[in-house]
Amino acid sequence: MGVTQSGGSAGGAAPAPREIRVDIGELVLDGFSADPERVAAAFEHELTRLVRERGVPADGPWTADVLSGLPPLPAGLSARRLGQELARAVHEGLSGRGEVTS
């Protein structure tokens, strides 16, 4: 997973990110019957909400392996709930509470 930020400010101050892009190469969800498109939509919505409300450290770009420590999730989760849980795990990693390398 790669995360990049873009944006800037004048006057030599540290740039304030205007955009945070999360690129996920592949996400395999074995044992879940949820619609992948709905999972992706819920993931994007929840991660966007978390970044807007709580932010992330501005010292990226990062390479993150934040889902490796995700606790087991019940196979019967709805697509919405599964996307939310995945987004929360990614946000925690981006916020320094997961396994992140730069």
KOLMIFI-814407 format. One record per atom (N, C-alpha, C): residue number from 1; residue in three letters; atom name; x, y, z. Coordinates in pm, whole numbers. Each point is the difference from the previous one (the first is absolute). Layout:
<sites>
num_residuo_atomo_c1_c2_c3
NUM_ala_CA_X_Y_Z .
...
</sites>
This chain:
<sites>
num_residuo_atomo_c1_c2_c3
1_met_N_85_-115_0 .
1_met_CA_-85_115_0 .
1_met_C_89_121_0 .
2_gly_N_-27_93_-85 .
2_gly_CA_74_124_-1 .
2_gly_C_-93_115_26 .
3_val_N_50_100_70 .
3_val_CA_-79_117_32 .
3_val_C_82_121_-36 .
4_thr_N_-57_93_-76 .
4_thr_CA_71_122_-33 .
4_thr_C_-88_119_31 .
5_gln_N_66_112_29 .
5_gln_CA_-71_123_27 .
5_gln_C_44_103_-102 .
6_ser_N_-89_89_-41 .
6_ser_CA_39_111_-86 .
6_ser_C_-67_125_52 .
7_gly_N_58_112_-36 .
7_gly_CA_-51_128_47 .
7_gly_C_117_88_32 .
8_gly_N_-27_120_43 .
8_gly_CA_111_88_33 .
8_gly_C_-50_132_51 .
9_ser_N_97_80_47 .
9_ser_CA_-32_133_45 .
9_ser_C_115_91_-36 .
10_ala_N_-26_127_-12 .
10_ala_CA_103_98_-33 .
10_ala_C_71_45_126 .
11_gly_N_116_60_-20 .
11_gly_CA_69_61_112 .
11_gly_C_92_-93_76 .
12_gly_N_31_-116_-53 .
12_gly_CA_95_-88_64 .
12_gly_C_-54_-82_115 .
13_ala_N_-123_19_36 .
13_ala_CA_-59_-79_108 .
13_ala_C_-19_-143_-48 .
14_ala_N_-10_-91_95 .
14_ala_CA_-24_-139_-36 .
14_ala_C_-130_-10_-78 .
15_pro_N_0_-75_-111 .
15_pro_CA_-121_-9_-80 .
15_pro_C_-113_-71_74 .
16_ala_N_-118_53_-16 .
16_ala_CA_-119_-63_57 .
16_ala_C_-57_-91_-108 .
17_pro_N_-10_-129_27 .
17_pro_CA_-50_-90_-105 .
17_pro_C_-144_32_-36 .
18_arg_N_-24_3_-131 .
18_arg_CA_-136_18_-48 .
18_arg_C_-58_-131_-47 .
19_glu_N_87_-95_-27 .
19_glu_CA_-47_-128_-51 .
19_glu_C_84_-111_59 .
20_ile_N_-65_-104_41 .
20_ile_CA_68_-121_46 .
20_ile_C_-50_-113_-87 .
21_arg_N_92_-68_-65 .
21_arg_CA_-37_-108_-90 .
21_arg_C_47_-132_59 .
22_val_N_-90_-96_10 .
22_val_CA_32_-133_49 .
22_val_C_-11_-95_-118 .
23_asp_N_110_-67_-32 .
23_asp_CA_0_-98_-108 .
23_asp_C_14_-138_61 .
24_ile_N_-99_-83_-22 .
24_ile_CA_2_-137_51 .
24_ile_C_20_-92_-119 .
25_gly_N_113_-68_0 .
25_gly_CA_32_-89_-112 .
25_gly_C_-97_-114_-12 .
26_glu_N_-27_-69_109 .
26_glu_CA_-91_-113_-1 .
26_glu_C_-54_-22_140 .
27_leu_N_-125_-30_8 .
27_leu_CA_-63_-31_127 .
27_leu_C_-80_-128_-19 .
28_val_N_38_-103_71 .
28_val_CA_-67_-129_-12 .
28_val_C_-77_-25_129 .
29_leu_N_-128_-23_-13 .
29_leu_CA_-87_-23_116 .
29_leu_C_-56_-141_-9 .
30_asp_N_75_-95_47 .
30_asp_CA_-45_-139_-2 .
30_asp_C_-108_-24_105 .
31_gly_N_-103_-72_-37 .
31_gly_CA_-103_-39_95 .
31_gly_C_-112_100_17 .
32_phe_N_2_110_-76 .
32_phe_CA_-106_101_11 .
32_phe_C_-86_-5_-125 .
33_ser_N_-131_14_20 .
33_ser_CA_-90_-4_-115 .
33_ser_C_-48_139_-38 .
34_ala_N_55_103_61 .
34_ala_CA_-43_138_-26 .
34_ala_C_41_43_-141 .
35_asp_N_-81_85_-60 .
35_asp_CA_25_55_-132 .
35_asp_C_126_87_4 .
36_pro_N_103_-36_-78 .
36_pro_CA_126_75_5 .
36_pro_C_-14_148_-34 .
37_glu_N_-89_33_-91 .
37_glu_CA_-19_141_-35 .
37_glu_C_-60_78_116 .
38_arg_N_-90_-61_73 .
38_arg_CA_-59_67_116 .
38_arg_C_101_10_114 .
39_val_N_85_-102_15 .
39_val_CA_107_7_100 .
39_val_C_93_116_-34 .
40_ala_N_39_10_-127 .
40_ala_CA_90_107_-43 .
40_ala_C_-62_138_23 .
41_ala_N_-128_15_-31 .
41_ala_CA_-68_128_20 .
41_ala_C_-6_37_148 .
42_ala_N_-31_-97_85 .
42_ala_CA_-5_25_144 .
42_ala_C_138_32_55 .
43_phe_N_103_-70_-50 .
43_phe_CA_138_26_40 .
43_phe_C_39_143_-33 .
44_glu_N_-25_41_-124 .
44_glu_CA_37_135_-44 .
44_glu_C_-74_106_81 .
45_his_N_-129_-20_21 .
45_his_CA_-80_96_76 .
45_his_C_52_13_144 .
46_glu_N_25_-112_65 .
46_glu_CA_44_3_140 .
46_glu_C_142_56_13 .
47_leu_N_90_-38_-90 .
47_leu_CA_137_52_9 .
47_leu_C_1_151_-26 .
48_thr_N_-79_45_-94 .
48_thr_CA_-11_144_-26 .
48_thr_C_-51_73_124 .
49_arg_N_-101_-55_63 .
49_arg_CA_-55_61_122 .
49_arg_C_105_6_111 .
50_leu_N_72_-109_21 .
50_leu_CA_100_-4_106 .
50_leu_C_113_98_-25 .
51_val_N_46_10_-123 .
51_val_CA_109_93_-31 .
51_val_C_-48_144_17 .
52_arg_N_-121_31_-42 .
52_arg_CA_-52_136_16 .
52_arg_C_-18_37_147 .
53_glu_N_-54_-93_78 .
53_glu_CA_-28_30_141 .
53_glu_C_122_-8_90 .
54_arg_N_89_-96_-27 .
54_arg_CA_112_-25_91 .
54_arg_C_136_28_-61 .
55_gly_N_6_13_-133 .
55_gly_CA_126_26_-69 .
55_gly_C_95_-118_5 .
56_val_N_118_23_-56 .
56_val_CA_111_-95_5 .
56_val_C_127_83_10 .
57_pro_N_108_-56_54 .
57_pro_CA_126_74_6 .
57_pro_C_43_45_-139 .
58_ala_N_56_120_-10 .
58_ala_CA_33_60_-129 .
58_ala_C_143_-29_-44 .
59_asp_N_59_-109_44 .
59_asp_CA_138_-28_-38 .
59_asp_C_12_-114_-99 .
60_gly_N_-104_-22_-85 .
60_gly_CA_2_-106_-100 .
60_gly_C_92_36_-114 .
61_pro_N_14_-76_-106 .
61_pro_CA_-81_-118_-30 .
61_pro_C_42_-121_83 .
62_trp_N_-92_-93_13 .
62_trp_CA_23_-120_78 .
62_trp_C_-23_-122_-87 .
63_thr_N_60_-107_44 .
63_thr_CA_-39_-133_-48 .
63_thr_C_-51_-69_123 .
64_ala_N_-120_-50_-5 .
64_ala_CA_-62_-54_120 .
64_ala_C_-44_-143_-19 .
65_asp_N_26_-80_100 .
65_asp_CA_-55_-136_5 .
65_asp_C_-85_-2_125 .
66_val_N_-118_62_-11 .
66_val_CA_-81_25_118 .
66_val_C_-108_-105_23 .
67_leu_N_-25_-84_-95 .
67_leu_CA_-106_-98_17 .
67_leu_C_50_-134_50 .
68_ser_N_131_-15_16 .
68_ser_CA_52_-128_42 .
68_ser_C_-41_-35_142 .
69_gly_N_-27_99_84 .
69_gly_CA_-37_-27_137 .
69_gly_C_-149_10_26 .
70_leu_N_-79_3_-105 .
70_leu_CA_-145_13_16 .
70_leu_C_-56_-121_73 .
71_pro_N_-78_21_104 .
71_pro_CA_-56_-113_72 .
71_pro_C_-100_-75_-89 .
72_pro_N_-25_-127_30 .
72_pro_CA_-97_-76_-79 .
72_pro_C_-137_69_1 .
73_leu_N_-62_4_-113 .
73_leu_CA_-133_61_-13 .
73_leu_C_-99_-109_-36 .
74_pro_N_-122_8_51 .
74_pro_CA_-102_-100_-33 .
74_pro_C_-30_0_-150 .
75_ala_N_-9_-117_-58 .
75_ala_CA_-23_-13_-144 .
75_ala_C_-134_61_-43 .
76_gly_N_-93_15_90 .
76_gly_CA_-132_51_-35 .
76_gly_C_-13_151_5 .
77_leu_N_110_73_13 .
77_leu_CA_-9_146_4 .
77_leu_C_-60_53_-130 .
78_ser_N_-75_107_11 .
78_ser_CA_-53_66_-119 .
78_ser_C_115_67_-74 .
79_ala_N_-22_30_-127 .
79_ala_CA_101_69_-80 .
79_ala_C_36_133_64 .
80_arg_N_-99_71_50 .
80_arg_CA_23_130_64 .
80_arg_C_89_-14_122 .
81_arg_N_-33_-94_85 .
81_arg_CA_78_-18_123 .
81_arg_C_141_-49_-29 .
82_leu_N_15_-89_-96 .
82_leu_CA_132_-50_-37 .
82_leu_C_86_114_-53 .
83_gly_N_-55_82_-88 .
83_gly_CA_74_115_-52 .
83_gly_C_40_96_110 .
84_gln_N_-90_23_95 .
84_gln_CA_31_89_112 .
84_gln_C_114_-55_85 .
85_glu_N_-4_-128_31 .
85_glu_CA_105_-60_84 .
85_glu_C_136_6_-70 .
86_leu_N_2_-26_-129 .
86_leu_CA_124_7_-76 .
86_leu_C_54_144_-2 .
87_ala_N_-89_97_-20 .
87_ala_CA_41_140_-2 .
87_ala_C_56_43_135 .
88_arg_N_-61_-44_107 .
88_arg_CA_51_33_134 .
88_arg_C_139_-56_23 .
89_ala_N_23_-122_-49 .
89_ala_CA_132_-61_14 .
89_ala_C_104_78_-80 .
90_val_N_-34_41_-120 .
90_val_CA_92_78_-82 .
90_val_C_27_135_65 .
91_his_N_-103_66_49 .
91_his_CA_19_131_64 .
91_his_C_89_-11_123 .
92_glu_N_-18_-104_78 .
92_glu_CA_87_-20_117 .
92_glu_C_145_-16_-44 .
93_gly_N_23_-72_-107 .
93_gly_CA_136_-16_-51 .
93_gly_C_58_132_-47 .
94_leu_N_-80_78_-71 .
94_leu_CA_47_130_-47 .
94_leu_C_24_98_114 .
95_ser_N_-68_-21_110 .
95_ser_CA_12_89_116 .
95_ser_C_110_-44_96 .
96_gly_N_74_-103_-39 .
96_gly_CA_111_-44_83 .
96_gly_C_-33_-108_100 .
97_arg_N_-120_-56_-9 .
97_arg_CA_-39_-104_95 .
97_arg_C_-2_-138_-64 .
98_gly_N_53_-8_-122 .
98_gly_CA_12_-128_-69 .
98_gly_C_143_-21_-41 .
99_glu_N_24_-100_-80 .
99_glu_CA_135_-29_-48 .
99_glu_C_22_79_-128 .
100_val_N_78_109_9 .
100_val_CA_21_90_-113 .
100_val_C_149_21_-20 .
101_thr_N_44_1_-124 .
101_thr_CA_139_31_-31 .
101_thr_C_2_117_-97 .
102_ser_N_101_83_9 .
102_ser_CA_9_114_-93 .
102_ser_C_123_-10_-85 .
</sites>
